[in-house]
């Protein structure tokens, strides 16, 4: 399982969306991808905490680069 797949699996296990969760996920992802070092497990755990309120992970293909992007879907019942 790649780190990307692990992050998506972790987020899909979470239940409900936190303001700034997507921004934090991006920062953690960038950090994991640019620094090959021990501690990625701790970053995944942090990502789980940040995404605690996220219902699902959605994805789309970025048109200019054809790169698949992931995002946290907000709870549809949320007042935000």
Secondary structure, DSSP 8 states (H G I E B T S, - for coil): --HHHHHHHHHHHS----TTHHHHHHHHHHHHHH--STTHHHHHHHHHHHTTT--EEEEEE-TTT--EEEEEE--TT---
